[in-house]
Amino acid sequence: MDAVADDLDIELVTVYAYRNHILMKSLVDEIVEHQPKYFVLVNEKGIALNIIKQLASRDIVSFMLLNNLNDKDLSLLSAKEKYLLKGSVIPNNYNAGKKLVNSLINLYSLQNKL
């Protein structure tokens, strides 16, 4: 994201919680201080719902990376909060794993034919 932001002349502030959901909670105030228009987050241990609600109260758009809210959590969002949650990018780990296994099998087969 840093490289793309540089290429597009977009100010990007990155705040890391290192997959620590407790640290994620404490960083929300720091994020709000930057007054971002957009925020990208992961749903580490289900914490995203509360963060989305906090950021939506400040009209900050959220975007999920690597996962999304479950149906129950989505139902707990107000219309405004749902509007400010713009989407998510979720990898297809099943297909990635399948391609990896097939490639390893092919590589093994090629090496054993030599």
N, C-alpha and C positions, 0 to 999 in steps of 0.2 A: 504494500500500500504506500510505503514511503516513496518508492521510485515513481509510481504513477502520480502521486500528489506533486512531486517535483516536476515531472513532465508536463502536468496540466496547470502548474502554478497555483496549486491549492494548498492552503495552510492545513497541515495535518498535525494534530497533537496526539501522541500515543501514550496511553497510560496502561501499564502492565500490572496485573494482579497475580500473575504466575499460577493460574488455575486455583487460586486460593479464594474461595467464596466469601470468607470473612473479610479479607482484604478488599474484595470487590465492593462490598457494602460501604466500607470506609472511604473509597475513592469517589463515590458519587458526588460529594460536595466539591471535591477538587475538579471534577469534570464540569460541574455547573459553573464554577468560577471562570472557566474558559469560554463560556457562552457559545458552545458549538451549535451549528445548525443540524448536524447529523452525529449519530453515535452508533458505533458498531460494537456489539457485545456477544458473548457466548452465554449459554444458560448453565453455568457451572453450579451443580447441585441444586438446580431449580430456582436460583436467585433472580433470574432475569425479570420475572413478573413484577417484583417490587421495584426494580431499577427502572423498568419501562414506565411504571406508574409515576415514579418520582420525576423522571425526565419529561414525561408528557405534561406534567403540571407546569413545566417551564417552556412548553411548546418545542421541545427538542425531539426531532425525528430519530427513531431507533431502527436499526437493521440487525438481524440476527446472522451470526456466522457459525457454521458447523452444526447447528441444531436449531430447533424452533420451540415455541411454547406448545405444550400439549393442549388437547381440546378443552380440558377442564380449566386450565389457566387462561386460554383465549376467551372463554365464556365469562371470566371475571374482569375483563377489560371493558371500560366504557366505550361508547362510540368514538369519542375523541381519541382515546388511547389506541384503539384499533386502527384508526386513521393514521396516527403517528407511527405505528409499527408498519414499516413499508415492505418488509419481506425478509427472506432468508436465503442463504446459499448453504446447501447441505450436500456433502459429497455422497456418492453412492459407494459405500465401502464394500458392499457385496460384489459389485462388478469389478471394483479395483482389486479385490482379493482374488476373484476368479481369473482375471487377466494375469495377475502375478503368478498364480499357481500354474496356469497353462504355459506361460513363458518359461518358468523354471523346468517344467516337464520337457518342453521342447529343447531347451538348452542341455539338459541331462541326456536326452535321447541323441542329440547331435554329438555330444562328447563321447558317448559310448559307441558310436558308429565308427569313430576315428580309430 
